[in-house]
């Protein structure tokens, strides 16, 4: 039985994982979906990127979790990657779901054309605002699934996107799985491609879009369960 701490990407809270969590629970695991500060039911709580890192570390320590698989989707890969090195021997593996990864001294917005995001944050009182249904087109989602994503979304605290990551060791030293969702592009971003050269990292591909917890929850849950090291013991 493994503990999965599940963290969704920008604008989303713990409810994004409802179907995946149910599948993991049915397989005998313990899912712990987490809402980060400033989002969903925690909206209004001030948050920077290090706040989100602390959210994840604090959740692991508060629940005294062992054999933890940290799962970060999209933006959440940045704080999850930092938290993974801070929980020490509690970590079994970190799984990045079509996500960005932290690079020491760089922000979520580094390394890709993101000037428009900075402008949107500036124009919306420090928040990355909601997006409409068109944003989710061609990502393997039904209209109902898109509606669920939009209904569960809140504006995202801009400081979490612009503040730099802080790493004390190379991320490639951590045991990791990177899940690439092919409808969101065939190739991982350069920072991920470099990390995948590590013999501690593995690449798994899903033939779906950027929100597989909605479009393919059963398949995603299976991949997460299969990522668990065979040496993982009872928690």
N, C-alpha and C positions, 0 to 999 in steps of 0.2 A: 504494500500500500504506500503510495507516494503522495506527498503534498505538492499541489500545483498552485502557485500564486499567479493569477491571471490578470494582466494589466492591458487594457485596450488603448488604442491610439487617440489622437487629438479629438476633442469634443465629446468623447464617449466615457461612460462609467461602467460599473461592474455588471449592469444588466446586459451589456453586449455579449456576455459569456453564458447567458442562461442555458442555451441548448448544449453548448460544449460541456459546461459544468455537469449537466444532467447525464450526459454520455459518460463522462469520467467517473461520476459517482456510481453509475450502473456497472462500471468495470472494476469497482472496488477501490478507487482512488479517492483522495480528499481534495477537491478543488476549493480554492479560496479566491474568488473574484474580488478585485480591489478597485475602489473608486479613488482617484487621486484628488488632492486638494484643489478646490476651485471648479470642479466639474460635477455635473449631475446633482445628486443630493448634497454634495459638498460645495456647490457654487456659492460664491460670496466669500470663501476662505482665501485670503491672499496666498499666492503661490509663485515661486520661482522654480527653476529646474532642480536645485538642491532640495527644495521642499519636497518635490516628487521622489527624489532618491530616498529621503528620510521616511516618507510615507511607506515605501516598500520595505526598507530595513526594519522600521518600527513594527510593521505588521508581522514580519517573520519572527521578531523577538517577542512581541506581545503574545503571540500564540505558541511560542517556544517550539517552532517547527524545525524538524530535522529531515534530511533527505529531500530537500526542497528543489523543485524544478521551477525556476522563475521564467515566466512567459511574457514577452513584450511584443505588442503589435504596433506597427507603424511608428509614430512618434515615441511610444512608450519603450521602444528598444533603447533609447538614449538613457533614461533613468534606470531601466532594468539592468542594462549592462554595467552601470556604475554600482548599483546595489549588489550585483552578483559578486563583485570582488570584495564587498564590505561585509558579507555575511559569513565569510570564512568557510569552515568545514561543515556548515549547515547546507551548503550548496551541493546538489547532485549534478545539475546541469542547467544551462540557460538556453532558452529557445527564443529565437527572434522570428516573428511572423511577418514576413514581407516588410521589414522594419528598417529604419535608420539604426546605425550603431554609434555609440559614443566614440569620439576622437578627442583625446586630451587637448584642452584649450580651444576646442571648436564647438559651435552650437548646433542645434538641430537644423538651422537654416544654412549652415556652411556646406559648401561642396555641391550645391545645385542651384539653378536659377530661382531665387527666392525673393527678389526685390519687391515683387508684387505682394508677398505675404507681409513684409515689413511695412509696406504702405498701408495695407489693410489694418494692421495692428495699430498703426499711428492714427488712422482715421476712425477707429472704433474704441477709443478710450482704453487702449492697452490690451485689447482682446482680439483674437482671430475669430471673426464672426461665423455664424451659421452659413451653410451652403444649401442650395436647392437640389431637387431631384436630378437635374442634368449632370451634376458633379459625379454621380454614381452610375452613370450610363456605361454600358459595355464592360461591366465588371462581373457578369454572371449572376446578377441579382434580379429577383422578381420585383414587381411594383410593390408588393406587400413587404418584402424585405427592405426595400429602400425607404418605405414609409416608417418602418420600425426604427431604422437608423436615425432618420430625421427626428422622429418623436423622442428618441433617447438622447439627442445631442444638445449640448450647451455651448455657448461661446467659450473659447479656450484661452486661458491666461497667457498673454503674449510673452511675458518674461521667461516662461518655461522654454520657449522656442528660441530666444535670443541669447540666453546666458550660456557660458561655456561649460563643457563637461570637464570633470576632474577625475583622472585615472591615476592610480599609483603603480600599475603594472600593465604589461601588454595584454590586451584583451584576448589575443590568440592563445594565451596560456590557459584560459578557462575552457572546460568541456562545453561544447555548444553545438546546437543544431540551427541552421538557417533555413527557413521555409520560404521559397521563392514562388510567388503566385504569378503564373505566366501571362494572364490577361493584363497584368500591370507592367509588362515588359519582360523580355526573355532573359535578360542578363542582370545579375546583381549589380548594385552601384559599386564604384571602384573601391571604396573603403571595405566593403563586404568581400569583394573578390580577393583582396589582399589577405584578409583574415582567413578565407577559405583555403589558403595555402597551408595553414596549420594542420598538423595531423590530429589535433584535438577538436577540429570543427568538421561537421558534415553538412552537405547540402541535400535538401529534399524539395522536390518541385510539386506544386499543385496546379492542376489545370482549371484554375478559377481566378477570380479577381482579388482585389486588395482587401476585401472584408470577408475572409473565409469562415469566420465564426458565424456569419449570417448565411452565406451562400453554400457552404459545405461543412456544417458543424460536426456531422458524424465522422467524416474523413479527417478533419482537423483533430478531433479528439483521439482518433486511432493513432495518428502520427505522434501526437503528444505522448500517448501511453507507450508507444514503441520507442520513444526517445529515452525512456528511463533506463539507467545503467542496470545491468543484470545483477550487480553487486548490491543494489539498493536493498536495505533491510527494512524491518518494521519501524514505524515512526512512533 
